[in-house]
Amino acid sequence: MKEIAFILLERPVTWAEAALGFAALSLLLLVLVVVSSWRGGRGRAIEVAMAAERAREMDDKVAEMNRLQAELTGRMQSMAEILSTRQGDLARLVADRMDGLSHKVGQGLEQNVRQTNESLGKLQERLAVIDSAQKNLTDLTSEVVTLKDVLSNKQARGAYGQGRMEAIIRDGLPSAFFTFQPTLSNRNRPDCLVTLPGDGRGLVIDAKFPLESFTMLRESRSEEMRKAAGVRVRGDVGQHIKDIAERYFLPGETQDMALLFVPSESIYADLHEHFDDVIQKAHRARVMIVSPSLLALAIQLMQSLVRDARMREEAQVIQTEVGKLLADVKRLGDRAEKLDQHFRQAQEDVAGIRTSAGKVTSRADKIGALEFDDAKGEPALPFAKGLPLKAAAE
């Protein structure tokens, strides 16, 4: 028994120890089997209890679900009633809204019809205005054609320029300061002569601007024709400037400057844009080329000069009248002083008269107070005793 059966962990184990260990191991296994069987029975009991608990909980949940279903059914019925009530209210509200909308739509349609009628009335008025404007445009077209016919004739064109210049001058200056078609000392007759106050010399205004060359220039279709027309413009305008300088510059009779009137703004602009040499030549000849607007501006300047001259004349008249008024006031002061002296003398005379009257009154009182001697029959007057009358009066 004490023989070594095996070695475990470097320790020799005998057969007795091995048998004892086996018995202990068997006992341990038996205890484990008993414990395991006991635990298995207890586990089954627990499972049965748990199954019963789960069944009870399931019954509770089913009862709760039945209760919730009943509550849900009641709520559904209540909701159905509420929905039916709300549906009736909604139908009534929709009906009311539809009625209001129909009324508003009717009003809107009525207003739109009224506005449409008003718009149609205004449109008819505007169409009438358009018809009138078209008629005026037709009349204006005929007048433009007539104006074109007038401008195509040299004499008629000259009369047109003369008339436009006369209209501008008549609108700006009094008739006393201009003369149309006057005769100068050299028997030449300018279109207009403007005389400014303070200067006896007149300002010559010529309205015979040559337009044929400009018409040819505008109707040119080729470069050669434009060049030829430009040469003719320079020649015609330059010759007319020379004629003005030779005919109308008279020392002591006319100004040393003249105005050449161009009756068209576009021609004036073309002249300044494309013919600067002609403008410079006119300046050297003391001939100012003016358009209708520039002539109106010059006439306004002359009008201001005339107004200033008249104001100076009126100021001189006012100064003269004020001087006369001052002289009258001075004479009035002298006469008032003399009258004051007369009044003072009269006051002194009145004072003397009052003094004399007072003395006379006092003398009369004294005379009234005298007493006469009836017994002797002699008056008690001073001069009765042989005194002089003057001494008695004193």
SULFEN-V636334 format. One record per pair of residues at least 24 apart in sequence whose C-alpha atoms are under 7 Angstrom apart, sorted by the first residue. I is the first residue (numbers start at 1). GAP is how many residues later the second one is. D is the distance in Angstrom with one decimal. If there is no record, write none. Layout:
{{I	GAP	D} {I	GAP	D}}
This chain:
{{158	50	5.9} {161	46	5.8} {161	102	5.5} {162	45	5.6} {168	128	6.2} {169	130	6.6} {172	127	5.9} {172	128	6.2} {172	131	6.4} {173	126	7.0} {173	130	5.8} {188	59	6.7} {196	110	6.8} {197	109	6.3} {197	112	6.3} {201	51	6.2} {201	52	4.8} {201	53	4.5} {201	54	5.6} {202	51	6.5} {202	52	4.6} {202	53	5.7} {203	51	5.9} {203	52	5.3} {203	55	6.1} {204	44	6.9} {204	54	5.0} {204	55	6.3} {205	53	6.0} {205	54	4.7} {205	55	6.0} {205	56	6.9} {206	53	6.2} {206	54	5.0} {206	55	5.9} {207	53	6.2} {207	54	4.8} {207	55	6.9} {209	52	6.7} {209	53	6.0} {210	26	6.5} {210	27	6.5} {234	44	6.3} {238	40	6.5} {241	41	6.3} {241	46	6.8} {245	40	6.5} {257	29	5.0} {257	30	5.8} {258	28	6.7} {258	29	4.9} {258	30	6.2} {259	28	5.7} {259	29	4.8} {259	30	5.9} {259	31	6.7} {260	27	6.6} {260	28	5.9} {260	29	4.6} {260	30	6.1} {261	28	6.1} {261	29	5.2} {261	30	6.0} {262	27	7.0} {262	28	6.0} {262	29	5.0} {262	30	6.9} {263	28	6.2} {263	29	6.1} {264	27	6.4} {264	28	7.0} {265	26	5.7} {265	27	6.9}}
